[in-house]
Amino acid sequence: MDKRVTILLPNGRRQNVNVTANMTLLEILETACSKHGFEAEEHCLKFHNKVIGLTQQFRFSGLPNNCVLEMEPTEKRRTLSNVLVCIQLNDGSRQQADFSPNDSVWLVVQKLCESQVKGYESPVIVYMRSELIGQEQMRQTTLKSLGILEGRAMMRLIDKKPEELKTQANVYKAPVAKTPVDNDDQPSTSRSAMAASGRGGGFALTSNMIKNLKRTAPEENATGSEPAQTSEKSEQKQEQQQQPEAPKYDWGSGSGYSMHHPAGRKPAENEAEEIPGRAPPVVNVIGPRQAVLFSLDETKKIADDLPDSFFDLTVNDLKMVLRDLKRTSSGDDDAPLLTAKLRELERQKAMLAKLNQYKDCVLRIQFPDRFVLQGIFKPHEPLSMVEEFVREFLAQPGEQFHLFTIPPKKVLPSEETLLELNFVPNAIVHFGFLKDSLNAVSNRFVKEQYVGQLTSEEGAHYAVQKYRLTRVTATGTS
């Protein structure tokens, strides 16, 4: 489609100028001035009362089609000065020199690349989006017509035929979409089935997941026929036999995660009672605050032995996904905006609620060599108490260190309490010496006498659970 601009002249007349994408604004000004006898060097163009640069091409000027430009006289006459022109060759080398804006492009090429251009069958100069093909077109084009009036300019000299310039390199070919397989018997576990929802962070339930949830959930089929209930019960028994036994304790991977019972497992009245025929895990208390030490490398070896069925989606998993979706859909979009004082009040209320619910805080300090030290603290105790606790077990207690959380890495201040740091009811922090040379994985961070008294991770869970149940029992009897 042809583009056109309207020039409002100083004498009150209007002049329509047909433009192309590669046409400079200086050429537009010169065209309008030549038809009405004005000097282009003594005038400028304005758009919405703002002076626009004459060196830019129309495609890069941001001016809309059929726009109106005002031509007004300048305070002083424009003068031409030499410009620095640089030409880049195919091998990456560059040649540069000063030229006048009235010089032709061919003169620039002859002066800078005379020896190289002799071997070209079809020399082409590329500047911005303009392509000058052949010697004749370069002779007819001046630097001024390209908008090069001052400063510096970069051009590329290549040897290509005109038909090859229209060929685009590295064209991306979109992959063929695979035909989806409809299978209502199994819930989809692919990334597309569990893609993030529009709010971000949630999951999108597919129809297969919902059908499977309705088909296998026992409480939703209570009104079904007796044969259907019998078959569903047998299927559930087989599923429970195939699934491995869920861990007795669950620990989150970051600060603020509470130790809770896994989904679908109801705690007994007295959790301290052990399962018949199964010995309780060994717990080696190595110091005050119920301190225990375990290694993540040993835990990884045990986790590698899990069967493949452990990672299959279950009905309880789908229920948790559905619960998260409901929480996301009923989020804080319609909640009123809070002032800074109200936000602080809400934060204090949350802290008080935690104090009423939890009387102690479990901290795990992870060292660079993947040993983890666990201790029990009070929520109102400052982090400096944790640092003193850690220092008792260090192989080099005289060295300075700091505690931090990841990601991102945040060094924790020693004066803040565990409640203010959001470490209630439990959290995982990392240990590091101030000297980076001491943080090598090959170094020993904990004293050797404690390394020989390791506890398993399950034993660490059991120690915390037993401690909390003992405190609850003591409180109830008192």
C-alpha positions in Angstrom: 0.0 0.0 0.0 1.3 3.4 -0.9 2.2 5.7 2.0 1.7 9.5 1.9 2.5 12.4 4.2 1.1 15.9 4.1 3.5 18.8 4.6 2.0 22.0 6.0 4.1 24.8 4.4 5.0 28.2 5.9 2.8 29.9 3.3 -0.3 28.0 4.6 -0.4 25.5 1.7 -0.4 21.8 2.0 1.8 19.5 -0.1 1.2 15.7 -0.3 4.3 13.6 -0.7 4.3 9.9 -1.6 6.9 8.1 0.4 8.5 4.7 0.6 9.7 2.8 3.6 13.4 3.5 2.9 12.9 7.2 2.1 14.6 9.5 4.5 12.8 12.5 6.0 15.3 14.8 4.4 14.2 13.6 1.0 10.6 14.3 2.0 11.6 17.9 3.0 13.6 18.4 -0.2 10.6 17.2 -2.3 8.2 19.6 -0.7 10.7 22.5 -0.9 11.5 21.9 -4.5 7.8 22.2 -5.5 7.3 25.5 -3.7 10.7 27.2 -4.0 11.9 26.9 -0.4 15.4 26.2 0.7 15.6 22.8 2.4 18.7 23.8 4.4 16.8 26.7 6.1 13.7 24.6 7.2 12.9 21.7 9.4 10.0 19.3 10.0 7.9 19.1 13.1 5.4 16.6 14.3 3.1 17.6 17.1 5.3 20.7 17.7 8.4 18.5 18.1 11.4 18.7 15.7 12.1 15.3 14.1 15.4 14.1 12.8 15.9 14.3 9.1 18.5 11.5 8.9 16.2 8.6 9.8 14.3 6.6 7.3 10.5 6.7 7.3 10.2 3.1 8.4 12.1 3.9 11.6 10.7 7.3 12.3 7.6 6.1 14.1 5.4 8.4 12.0 2.0 7.0 11.0 0.7 6.9 7.4 -1.2 10.1 6.2 0.4 12.1 9.0 0.7 15.9 8.8 4.1 17.5 9.3 4.7 21.2 9.8 7.6 22.8 7.9 9.1 25.7 9.8 12.2 27.8 9.2 15.2 27.1 11.4 17.2 29.5 13.5 20.4 29.0 11.4 21.2 27.4 8.1 22.2 23.8 8.1 25.8 23.1 7.0 27.2 19.9 5.8 30.2 18.4 7.5 32.3 15.3 6.8 31.1 12.0 8.1 33.1 8.9 9.1 32.0 5.9 7.0 33.0 2.4 7.8 32.6 -0.6 5.5 32.6 -4.2 6.8 33.7 -7.0 4.4 32.7 -10.6 4.4 35.8 -11.7 6.3 34.9 -9.3 9.2 37.6 -6.7 8.4 36.6 -3.0 8.4 37.9 0.0 6.5 36.9 3.6 7.4 37.6 7.1 6.2 36.0 10.6 6.2 33.7 11.6 3.3 31.4 14.4 2.3 27.6 13.7 2.4 27.4 14.7 -1.3 29.8 11.8 -2.2 28.3 8.8 -3.9 28.4 5.4 -2.4 30.4 4.0 -5.2 33.1 6.6 -4.5 33.2 5.4 -0.9 33.5 1.7 -2.0 36.3 2.6 -4.5 38.3 4.4 -2.0 38.0 1.9 0.9 37.6 -1.5 -0.9 39.0 -1.1 -4.4 41.0 -4.3 -4.4 38.2 -6.4 -2.9 35.4 -5.1 -5.0 37.2 -6.1 -8.3 36.6 -9.7 -7.5 32.9 -9.3 -6.9 30.4 -10.3 -9.6 27.5 -8.5 -8.0 28.6 -6.1 -5.2 25.9 -5.1 -2.8 26.0 -2.4 -0.1 23.6 -2.9 2.8 22.8 0.1 5.1 20.0 -0.2 7.6 17.3 -1.8 5.5 18.5 -0.3 2.2 20.2 -2.4 -0.4 22.2 -0.9 -3.2 22.8 -3.5 -5.9 25.4 -3.0 -8.6 27.8 -0.3 -9.6 25.2 1.8 -11.4 22.9 2.1 -8.4 25.8 3.0 -6.1 26.8 5.8 -8.5 23.3 7.3 -8.4 23.0 7.2 -4.6 24.8 9.7 -2.3 25.4 9.5 1.4 23.0 12.4 1.8 20.1 10.5 0.2 20.7 7.6 2.7 20.3 10.1 5.6 24.1 10.2 6.4 24.6 13.9 7.2 26.8 13.8 10.3 28.5 11.6 12.7 29.4 8.0 11.7 27.8 5.3 9.7 28.4 1.6 9.2 27.8 -0.3 5.9 28.3 -3.9 4.8 29.8 -4.9 1.4 28.7 -8.4 0.2 28.8 -10.3 -3.0 25.4 -11.7 -3.8 23.1 -11.9 -6.7 19.8 -10.0 -6.5 17.8 -13.2 -6.4 19.8 -14.6 -3.5 19.0 -11.5 -1.3 15.4 -12.6 -1.2 16.3 -15.9 0.3 16.0 -16.1 4.1 18.6 -18.2 5.9 18.0 -20.4 9.0 14.3 -20.7 8.5 12.6 -22.4 11.4 10.3 -25.3 10.6 7.7 -25.9 13.2 7.4 -29.6 14.3 4.4 -31.6 13.4 1.9 -31.8 16.2 1.3 -35.3 17.5 -2.2 -36.6 17.6 -3.3 -36.8 21.2 -4.3 -40.3 22.4 -7.6 -40.3 24.3 -7.4 -42.6 27.3 -10.0 -42.1 30.0 -8.9 -45.0 32.1 -5.7 -43.4 33.3 -5.1 -39.8 34.5 -2.8 -37.8 32.3 0.5 -36.9 33.9 2.1 -35.1 31.1 3.3 -31.5 31.3 0.5 -30.3 29.0 -2.1 -32.0 31.3 -0.6 -30.3 34.3 0.3 -27.0 32.7 0.3 -23.9 34.7 -3.0 -22.1 35.0 -3.6 -18.5 34.0 -2.8 -17.3 37.5 0.5 -19.1 37.5 1.8 -21.6 40.0 -1.3 -23.9 39.8 -2.2 -26.9 37.8 -4.9 -27.4 35.2 -7.0 -30.5 35.7 -7.9 -32.4 32.6 -11.2 -34.2 32.0 -9.3 -37.5 32.4 -8.2 -36.6 35.9 -11.7 -35.5 37.0 -13.3 -38.7 35.6 -10.7 -40.9 37.3 -11.2 -39.0 40.6 -14.9 -39.5 40.4 -14.6 -43.1 39.4 -12.2 -44.2 42.2 -13.2 -41.9 45.1 -15.1 -44.1 47.6 -17.1 -41.3 49.1 -18.6 -40.1 45.8 -19.8 -43.6 44.8 -21.6 -44.4 48.1 -25.0 -44.5 46.3 -23.8 -46.9 43.6 -24.8 -50.5 43.1 -23.5 -53.2 45.3 -21.4 -55.0 42.6 -19.8 -51.7 41.7 -18.8 -51.0 45.3 -17.4 -54.6 45.6 -15.2 -54.2 42.5 -14.1 -50.7 43.6 -13.1 -52.0 47.1 -11.1 -54.8 45.5 -9.3 -52.4 43.2 -8.5 -50.1 46.1 -7.0 -53.1 48.0 -4.9 -54.0 45.1 -3.7 -50.4 44.7 -2.8 -50.2 48.4 -0.8 -53.4 48.1 1.1 -52.2 45.1 1.9 -48.8 46.6 4.9 -48.7 49.0 4.3 -47.7 52.6 4.2 -43.9 53.0 6.9 -42.4 55.2 5.8 -41.9 58.8 7.0 -38.3 58.9 7.2 -35.6 56.2 9.5 -32.7 56.2 9.3 -29.7 53.8 12.3 -28.6 51.9 12.4 -25.0 52.9 11.8 -22.6 55.8 8.3 -22.5 57.2 7.4 -26.0 56.2 5.8 -27.9 59.1 6.4 -31.5 60.0 3.0 -33.1 59.3 1.4 -36.4 58.6 1.3 -37.4 55.0 -2.1 -37.1 53.2 -4.4 -40.0 53.7 -2.7 -41.1 57.0 -4.6 -40.6 60.2 -2.5 -40.2 63.3 -3.1 -42.6 66.1 -4.2 -41.6 69.6 -0.7 -42.3 70.9 1.8 -41.9 68.1 4.7 -42.9 70.2 3.4 -46.5 70.1 5.4 -48.4 67.5 4.1 -50.7 64.8 4.3 -54.3 66.1 7.2 -56.2 64.6 9.0 -53.1 63.5 11.8 -51.7 65.6 11.9 -47.9 66.2 14.7 -46.0 64.4 17.9 -45.5 66.2 18.4 -42.0 67.6 21.8 -40.9 68.8 21.5 -37.6 70.8 24.9 -36.0 70.7 24.3 -32.8 72.7 21.9 -30.3 74.2 18.6 -29.3 72.5 18.0 -32.9 71.4 20.9 -32.5 68.9 21.2 -35.2 66.3 23.5 -35.5 63.2 22.7 -37.3 59.9 24.0 -37.4 56.4 22.1 -36.6 53.3 24.3 -39.0 51.2 23.0 -42.0 53.2 19.4 -40.8 52.8 20.0 -40.6 49.0 21.1 -44.2 48.9 17.9 -45.3 50.6 15.7 -43.2 48.3 17.3 -44.7 45.2 15.8 -48.1 46.1 12.2 -46.8 45.8 10.1 -48.7 43.2 8.6 -47.0 40.1 5.1 -47.4 41.5 6.1 -44.9 44.2 6.0 -42.0 41.6 2.6 -42.9 40.1 -0.3 -40.5 40.7 -2.9 -41.7 43.2 -6.4 -40.5 44.1 -5.0 -38.6 47.1 -2.5 -36.8 44.8 -5.4 -35.7 42.5 -7.4 -34.5 45.5 -4.4 -32.4 46.6 -4.2 -30.9 43.1 -7.9 -30.1 43.1 -7.6 -28.5 46.5 -4.7 -26.3 45.3 -6.8 -25.3 42.3 -9.6 -24.2 44.5 -7.3 -22.2 46.6 -5.8 -20.5 43.6 -9.2 -19.7 42.0 -10.4 -18.2 45.3 -7.2 -16.2 45.8 -6.6 -12.6 46.7 -7.8 -11.1 43.4 -10.9 -9.7 45.0 -9.3 -8.9 48.4 -9.1 -5.3 49.4 -5.9 -3.4 49.3 -4.1 -3.1 52.7 -2.1 -0.2 54.0 1.4 -0.7 55.5 -0.1 -0.6 59.1 -2.8 -3.2 58.2 -0.2 -5.5 56.6 2.0 -5.2 59.7 -1.0 -6.0 61.9 -1.8 -9.1 59.8 1.8 -10.2 60.2 1.7 -9.8 63.9 -1.6 -11.8 64.1 0.0 -14.6 62.1 3.0 -14.6 64.5 0.8 -14.8 67.5 -1.1 -17.6 66.0 2.1 -19.5 65.5 3.1 -18.9 69.1 -0.1 -20.3 70.3 0.2 -23.4 68.1 3.9 -24.2 68.4 5.9 -24.0 71.5 9.2 -25.0 70.0 11.0 -24.7 66.7 13.1 -27.4 64.9 16.1 -26.2 62.9 18.3 -28.1 60.6 21.7 -26.7 59.7 23.1 -28.2 56.5 26.9 -28.1 56.0 28.6 -28.0 52.6 29.7 -31.7 53.1 26.0 -32.7 53.2 25.9 -33.4 57.0 22.9 -32.0 58.7 22.7 -30.9 62.4 19.3 -30.8 64.0 18.3 -29.0 67.2 15.1 -27.8 69.0 14.8 -24.1 70.0 12.1 -21.7 71.3 10.4 -19.4 68.8 11.4 -16.3 70.8 15.1 -17.1 70.8 17.4 -15.1 68.6 19.5 -16.6 65.8 22.7 -15.9 67.9 21.6 -18.8 70.1 21.6 -21.1 67.1 25.1 -19.9 66.2 26.3 -20.7 69.7 24.7 -24.1 69.4 26.4 -24.8 66.1 29.8 -23.6 67.3 29.9 -26.4 69.9 30.0 -29.1 67.2 32.4 -27.4 64.8 35.8 -28.9 64.1 37.2 -25.3 63.9 35.1 -23.4 66.4 37.4 -20.3 66.3 36.6 -19.5 62.7 33.9 -16.9 61.8 30.8 -18.2 60.0 27.3 -17.2 59.0 24.0 -18.9 58.4 21.9 -18.3 55.3 18.9 -19.5 53.3 18.6 -20.3 49.6 17.4 -19.5 47.0 18.3 -16.7 46.6 21.1 -16.6 49.1 20.2 -14.4 52.1 22.5 -14.1 55.1 20.5 -14.2 58.3 20.9 -11.4 60.9 21.9 -12.7 64.3 19.7 -10.3 66.3 16.4 -11.4 64.8 14.3 -14.1 66.5 13.3 -17.4 64.8 9.7 -16.3 64.8 10.6 -13.1 62.9 12.7 -15.1 60.4 9.6 -17.3 59.7 11.4 -20.4 61.0 8.4 -21.7 63.0 7.6 -24.6 63.3 10.7 -25.7 61.4 13.2 -24.7 58.8 16.4 -25.6 57.0 19.3 -23.2 57.0 22.8 -23.5 55.4 26.2 -23.0 57.0 29.2 -21.3 55.5 32.6 -19.9 56.8 33.4 -16.3 56.0 36.6 -17.6 54.4 35.7 -19.2 51.1 38.8 -21.5 51.2 37.3 -23.3 54.3 34.0 -24.1 52.5 35.4 -26.9 50.3 33.3 -30.0 50.3 36.4 -32.1 51.1 36.9 -30.3 54.4 35.5 -31.7 57.7 33.1 -29.2 59.4 31.8 -31.3 62.3 34.1 -32.9 64.9 35.1 -36.5 64.2 33.7 -37.7 67.5 30.2 -36.8 66.4 30.5 -38.2 62.8 30.7 -41.7 64.4 27.4 -41.1 66.1 25.2 -40.6 63.0 21.4 -40.9 63.1 19.3 -41.7 60.1 17.0 -39.1 58.7 13.9 -41.1 59.8 15.5 -41.2 63.3 15.7 -37.4 63.3 12.0 -37.2 62.4 11.2 -39.7 65.1 13.2 -37.7 67.7 11.3 -34.5 67.0 7.9 -36.3 67.0 8.6 -38.1 70.3 9.9 -34.9 71.9 6.7 -33.0 70.9 4.4 -35.8 72.1 6.3 -36.0 75.4 5.8 -32.2 75.9 2.1 -32.5 75.0 1.6 -35.4 77.4 3.4 -33.5 80.2 1.3 -30.4 79.6 -1.9 -32.4 79.7 -1.0 -34.1 83.0 0.0 -30.9 84.7 
